[in-house]
Amino acid sequence: MWIERCNNQRCRRPYQVNEFNGDGSGQLQPVDILCPHCGRSEVRWSESVFLTHALSCDEEQEINQRQGYFGTLKRRAWRYPGVALR
């Protein structure tokens, strides 16, 4: 689980991404990661399945205060121990 910020310049809202391991075949396939706010799709090659969901208002506000609305998220956990941000 990690937090990403939408790449859409009109949206730029953070959201949570959960990754579930694939079948272990080792075959990479194009997988869509969708912003739950605006629906923008980002394609990644992976054997995993990705589910996204919006953060609560409090979580989103905390991230925006720490990083600034248009800031980039750091590659470290901001709230959840052991969770990396990408």
C-alpha positions in Angstrom: 0.0 0.0 0.0 1.3 3.5 -0.9 0.1 7.0 -1.6 0.3 8.6 -5.0 -0.7 11.9 -6.4 -2.6 12.1 -9.7 -0.5 13.2 -12.7 -3.5 15.1 -14.1 -2.6 18.8 -13.7 -6.3 19.6 -13.1 -6.6 17.0 -10.4 -3.3 16.5 -8.5 -5.2 14.8 -5.6 -3.5 12.1 -3.6 -5.0 8.6 -3.4 -4.1 5.2 -2.0 -2.8 2.3 -4.2 -3.0 -1.3 -3.0 -1.0 -3.9 -4.9 -1.9 -7.6 -4.9 0.5 -10.2 -6.2 -0.4 -11.9 -9.4 -0.3 -15.5 -10.3 3.5 -15.8 -10.1 3.8 -16.6 -13.8 6.4 -13.9 -14.2 4.7 -12.5 -17.3 4.3 -8.8 -17.2 1.1 -7.3 -18.6 -0.1 -3.7 -19.0 -2.1 -2.8 -15.9 -4.1 0.4 -15.5 -3.9 2.4 -12.3 -6.9 4.7 -12.1 -7.2 7.9 -10.1 -10.4 7.6 -8.1 -11.0 11.3 -8.4 -10.8 12.1 -12.1 -10.4 8.7 -13.7 -7.0 9.4 -15.3 -5.3 6.1 -16.2 -1.6 5.3 -15.8 -0.4 2.1 -17.4 2.3 0.0 -15.7 3.8 -3.3 -16.6 3.3 -5.8 -13.8 2.0 -9.2 -13.0 0.2 -7.7 -10.0 -3.3 -6.3 -9.6 -3.7 -2.7 -8.4 -6.7 -1.3 -6.6 -7.0 2.4 -5.8 -9.3 4.4 -3.5 -9.7 8.0 -2.3 -8.3 9.0 1.0 -10.5 10.4 3.8 -10.8 14.2 3.9 -8.5 14.3 7.0 -5.8 12.1 5.3 -5.9 14.2 2.2 -5.7 17.4 4.1 -2.8 16.1 6.1 -0.9 15.2 3.0 -1.6 18.5 1.3 -0.4 20.4 4.4 2.8 18.4 4.6 3.6 18.4 0.9 1.7 21.4 -0.4 -1.2 21.0 -2.9 1.1 20.8 -5.9 4.1 19.3 -4.1 5.4 15.8 -4.8 5.1 13.0 -2.4 8.3 11.6 -1.0 9.3 8.0 -1.2 8.7 7.3 2.5 5.8 6.4 4.6 4.0 9.4 5.9 1.5 7.8 8.2 1.5 4.0 7.9 4.5 2.3 9.4 6.3 0.1 6.8 4.4 1.6 3.8 6.4 3.2 1.0 5.2 6.2 -1.1 5.9 6.1 -4.8 
